[in-house]
Amino acid sequence: MTTVNKSDSQRIHDRLDHPVVDADGHVLEYMPVVLDYLDRFGGPKAVDHYTKVAAWYTATAEQRLGKRMVRPPWWALPTVHGIDHATSILPALLEERMGEMGLDFTVLYPSVGLAATHIEDPDLRRTVCRAFNTFQADLFGPHSAHMTPAAAIPMHTPEEAIDELNYAIGELGMKATMMAGHVRRRLAGIETFSPHATWIDNLAVDSLYDYDPVWERCQELRVAPAFHSGSMGWGSRVSVNNYMYNHIGHFAAASEALCKGLFFGGVTKRFPQVRFMFLEAGVGWAVNLFADLVGHWEKRNSRSIANYDPANLDTDLVGELFDRYAPPMLAKRRDQLGDMMRVFGPEQPDRSRLDDFASAGISEAEDIVARFVPNFFFGCEADDRMNAWAFNTTVNPFGAKLHAVFSSDIGHWDVPDMREVLEEAWELVEHDMIGTEDFKEFVFTNPVKLLAGMNPEFFKGTSVESAVSEALNNV
């Protein structure tokens, strides 16, 4: 297919002195064939899981409200441009059209298979992930110079995660992951699964399991853990009828929960070489979290926590001031001054656990930078103006830049026209929100740091191999 008129994205690409690496595009799985893979690995049970109608659609309005059934996604694929729909299905067509999109290489994540890692049934979850991974590896293998699929890695237990890593990365030769970013676990005593009777395991802090063996295996396999899990159905995102109410901010909320867990759980301290990727959530939440971590540490580190120790309260002074200034309604209860502090917790807590930053190994505020900035990468859609925050060194603590990573999200409703993605990302430069060097970091350097930083051979044999090699030599 030849294009007579260049797209704006293609013209922008022509002016760049570096490639564009897309860290998060999406494939639309061709389900008639996927069902064959599901039958092969999981039998009729796996096929039935993807052919039955979702319960929300078969319920009445009264049943939906009575059971608080969360409104699922609907009309989630762009349809106006039929060629884009076909491009999401057919790797050869995608490869042919990448030039007009302004893309040189793309990492592709599932669409239908996004929820595979969160299936409740353990046997079904594992066989479905294996089926999708084998399908993706078979489909995209001939097009590895320009694209690579991500492997679905279930995380309900470390054992199942490692097992699928060994299969998808070790045996199939896949190079990217899509790991579950949390596990919804049943509350004790609840036999039947209900999303309203669960707790969120963030894989680190207070987790049911020790996931260090998973991160260690990722390091051995030289693959970056990437997370594409959302939080629709959590907390306030449980509207029965409004998908947009549930959708807005849900990737960011799930990513923040995991990111905080990895930080406070000391994972980045123990695995400083592992790069973690949070997909489709933008970077605005991460800028806020990074600043919050610094601000909270300054107020509640192992030294300043003494400012709130009840033992340091001068009760004589408080009593004297009470005698001088308390109105009658308070003065008559002066003898109960000691009860005031007990409202906010025990006077003598476990003093070995006063420092919430201890596991992360934070002794100085600068340590937060070292535990956060190098390890975390944030997938940002092209039209998100908040992407500029990642590069704002006047706002970010210690003048840091966060690793915002260009993510096209082609294949989903966020992208009505695939040809406009790079053009939308470039608007940050046109509107003087970021500079050209920031843009290069966004669409090339940061994706390279993420993927080749874990695996120096990630781009070997691809269309961007020489540019990546030069970039790595200059790091």
N, C-alpha and C positions, 0 to 999 in steps of 0.2 A: 504494500500500500504506500503510495507516494502522496505527500501533502503539497499542494500548489502554493498555498499561502502559509507562511510560518505563523505559528501561534505566538502570543506575547511571551509565554513561558519559554518557547524555543529561542526567541530573540534575546531574552534576558540571559539564557544559558550561553548563547554565543559570545556574550560580552565578558563572561567570567573566565578567570585564569585557573580554575579548579573544577573538578567534577562535582556533581550533586548526588549525595547518597541519601536515599529515603529509608529511614529506619523503621517505618511502620506503614506499609500498604496492606491491602486485604484482598484475598482471593475469595471468589464466590464458588464454593464447592459444587460441582455438578452432581447432584444427589442421586440420579439414576445409577451412576457408577460407584459413588460412595457407598450406597446401600449394598453393593456387591462386596465391598471390603468389609463393611460391618457384618454381613452374613458370614464371611470367611473367618473373621476373628471372634465374633460374639454370637453368631447364630440368630434365630428369630427374635430373641429378646432384644438384641441390639438394634435390629431392623425396626421392631415395633416402637422402640423409644423415639425414633426419628420419623415415624409415619403416623403416629396417633396425633389427634388434635389436642392442643393445649387446653387444660381444664378451664381456663378463664373464658374461652370462647364457647364452651358447651354449657356453661352455667348461666342461670338467669341473673338479672340485675340484683334481685333480692339475695340470691345465694352468694354473689360476689361480695356484697356488702356484709352479709352475715358472717362469712368466713374471712373477710378482709383479704381477698385475693388480689395481689399486686398486679396492676396493669402491665402486661408484657410489652416489649417493642412491637411496633407494627409499621408497615410500609417503610422498611428500613433500607431499601435499595433504590438508587436513582434509576429512573426508567425513561426519561425524556430522550436521552441519547442512547439509542439501542446499541451503538458501537461500544459505548462505555460498559454496558451490561455484558456484552460478549467479551470485552477485554478483561473483565474480572474473572472470567471462566477460562479463557484460552491463553496459556503462557506465550505461545508463538505470536499472537496478536499483541499482547502486552509488550513483548520485546520489540516488535516492529514500531509500536507507537510511543515508546519511551522518549524518543527524540523530540516529538511535539509536546510532550509533557515537561521537557527540560530535565529529565532524570537520566542518570547513568547506571545506577544500581539500586535495587530495592530489596528490602527484607519483607516477606509477605506472611501475614498472619491469617488464621482462619476467619470465617464468618459464622457459618452454622456450627463449626467446631469450637467456637469461643467458650461455650459453656461445658464442654466435655470434661474439663478438669474438675468441675464442681458437681458432677452427678453424685447423688447420695449413695446409690448401690455400689459397693466396692468392686465387685467383679465386673459389673457393667462399665463403671468408670474406667477401669484399666483396659478393658478390651476395646472400648470406644476410642480412647486416646491412641492405642496402638494402631487401630484401623485407620484413623485420620492421618497419623504420622506416615504410615506406609503409603497411603494414597498420595499424600503431598510429595514425599520423596520420589515416588515413581513418576508423578506428573511433571515435576519441575527439574528433574535431573538433567535433561538435555539442554536446559537453559541457564545453567549455573554461571555463565559468564556475566549475566545481567541481573540475576535474581536468585534468591534462596528462600525456601520456606522455613517457618519456625515450627519446632516440635512442641506438641502439647504435653506438658509434664504435670501429672496429678501430684498433690502434696498432702493428702490426708495423713500419710505416714512417711517418714524418711525412707523407709524400705521401698515403697512403691515409686517414690520420686527417683531414687537411684536406679531402680530396675528399668524405668523408662528412659532415663538418661543414658544408661548403658546400651539400650536398644537403639534409640533414635540417633544419638550422637555417635556412640561407639560402633554400632553395626550398620545403620543406614547411612551414616556419614553426614547427617544434618549438622548445621553449624550455628543455629539460633534456637532460642527456647521461648515458649510461652508457658510460664509456670503459674499455677494458681497462687494468687497473692494473699489468700487467707483460706481458712476452712471454717465453715459454719458447723459447729458441733452441737449436738443435742444437750440440753440441760439434764443433769442427773435425774433419773426417775422417769424421763419422758421416753416412751417406747416408740411412738409414731412420730415420724419427722414432721415438724411444722416450722416454717420460717419465723414464726412468732414465739417459738420456745427454744431458741438457740443462743449460743454465744459465739463471738468472733475470735478465732485463734489467729493471731497475727504472725505466727511462725517464729516468734522470738520471746517477747516478754510474756510471762505467765503461760507459755505454750504447753500443750499436753505432751509434746515431744521435744527432744533436742535435735534441731535441724542442722547442727554444725556438720554432720557427715554429708549432708546434701551440698552445702557450700564448698566443702572440701572436694567433693567429687566434681563439681563444676570447675573448680580450679585445676584439677587433674586433667579433665577433658578439654580445658581451655575454652569454656563457653560461658558467656555472660548470662546470669539469671535475669530474665525479663518477665514482667508481670502485666497481664492484660485483664485483670479482674475488676469488677465494678461493685457498687454498693446499693444498687436498686433492691429494695426490700429491707434495707436497714433503717433503723431509727425513724426519721420523718419521711423517708423516701418510700412510702408504702401506699400511695394513692391507689384507690381501686379503679379509677377511671381516667387518670391523666398521665400519659406516658412522659410528657415533657416535664411535669412536676417531679417525676421520679428520676429522670435522666440528668437534668442539669446539675453538674457538680458531683455526680456519683463516682466517676473515675477518680477525681481528685480526692474525695473522702476516703476511698479504699486505699489509694496510694499513700495518703498521709498516715493512715493507721499502720500500714506495713513499714513505711520509712521510719516512723518513730520507733517501731518495734525493733528494727534492725539496728538503729542508733543506740537506743537505751539498753538493748540486749547485748551490746558490745560486739556485735557481729563484724562491724567494720574495723574494730580494734583487732580482732582475732584473724580477720581475713582482709588485710589492707590492699591486696592485689585484685580482689574480686570487684567487678563493676556491676552494679545493679541498675536495671532500667525499669522505669515506671511509664507505661504506655498510655497514650491518648488522654492524659490527665492535665496536660499543660505544665507550666512552671510557676504560675502565680501562687499556688498553695505552698510550693517548696520554698519560694522566696520568703513567704510569711513564716513558715516553719523554721527556716534557718535563722531568721532574725529573732524569733521567739525562743529558740534554744539558747541563743546567746543572752537574751534578756533574762530568761528564767534562771540560767546558771549564775548570772551576776547577783541575783537576789537570794538564790537557794543553793549555793555551792557548799562544800564541806566546811568552809570557814564562816561564810555569812549566814548560814542557817542558825548560828548562835543568836542572831538578832531576834529570833522568835522563840527561843528557849524559855519556857515559863520560869525556870530557875533563876533567870537573869532579871526578872521583874522586881523592881524596888517597891514592894508592897507598902512599906512605911510611907513613901512619897505619895503613892496613889491614895492611901488612906488620908493623909494630910490634905491633899487636894480635894478629896471627897468632902471632908469636913468644911472646907472653905467654899466650895462651889456647887455641891450637889443640891438640887431642889428637894423639897420635902418628900416628894413621891419616891425619890431614890435614896435620900438620907436615912429614911426609916429602915432600909434594908442594908445598911452599911456593913453589918456583921456577915453578910454573904458575899463579900468581895472575892473570896477564894473560889467561889463557884463559877466565876466568869470564865476563867481559862479552861475549865473542864468541859465547857460547852463545845470547845473546838478540838477535843481529843484528850488523851491521857497525858498527865504531867510527866510521866516517865515512860516514853515509848522505847522500843528496842533501839538502843543507840548505835548498834552496828549497822542499822539500815536507815540512817538519817540522810545519806547522800544518794539521791536518785540518779546521779551521774556517775556513780562509782564503776558500774559494769562497763560503761563506755570509756573509762579511763581518762576522764577529763580533770586535769589539774589546773589548767589555765584556760581562759576563754579561747585562745588561739588553737587549743586542742580540738575544739568543736569544728573549726575549719578543716583540720586534718582528718577528722573522722567522717565528715559530711561531704565536702566538695569533691574530692578525688573519686569517691566511690559511687556517687549517685548521678544518674543521667535521666533526663526528663523528656519524654516524647511530647512534642508540641505540634498541634495542627497548624497549618499554614496561615489561616485567617485569624488566629488568636493574637490580639494586640498585646496581651500580657506577656508574650514571648520576650518583649524588650526588657522586662524587669530582670531577666537572668543576666543581662549585660550591663546593668546600671551599677557601676562601682561606687557611685556616690551614695547610693541607698543601702546596698548590701554591706553587712558587717565586714570590717577589715578589707574593704574594697574588693571583695571576691566576685568572681563570675561563676554562675552555676552552669552546669552542662545541659543547656537546652539543645534538643536534638530534633531536627526536621523530620516530621512524620506526615506523609501525604494523606493517609486514610482513604486512598482511592479504593473504590468498591462499595463505599457506604454512603448513606444519605447526606453526610457532612460535605460530600464532594459532588455537586450536581454536574460538573463538567471537569473531567480529568485534565484538560488542557490548561486549566486556570490555576492549578495548585501552586506552582513555583511563582507565578505572577503575583498571587496573593501574599506569599511569603516575602517577596521583594518589596512590597508596599512599606514594610518597616523601614527600609532604606530610603525610599522615595519621600517618606514623611519625616525623615531625620530622627527616627526613634532609635535606630542603631546604625553603625557605620558598616562599610563594606567588609572590613576585617571581622566584625562581629558576625556578619552574614556568612562569611566563609567558615567561621567556627560552627555556626548553626547548621549548615547544610553539608559540611564536609569534615572539618577537623574533629568536631565532637563525635559524630558517628564513627569515625576512624578510631578515636581514643577508646570508645566503648567496645567495638567489635575486634579490632586488631590489637587493642590493648590487652585483651584476654588471649587472643590467638593471633600472633603475628602473621600467620599464613591464611587468615580468614579470606583475604581478597586475592590470594594466589590463583592465577588462571582466569581472573575476571577482567572486565573491560577497564577497570580503574586500578589495576595492579601497580603500574609504574607510578602513578600519581600518589598512591598510598605509600609506596616504598619511599618516595621522596619526602612525603610528609612525616613518616616515622623517623627518618634520618634527621629531620629538623627539630624533632621534639626534644 
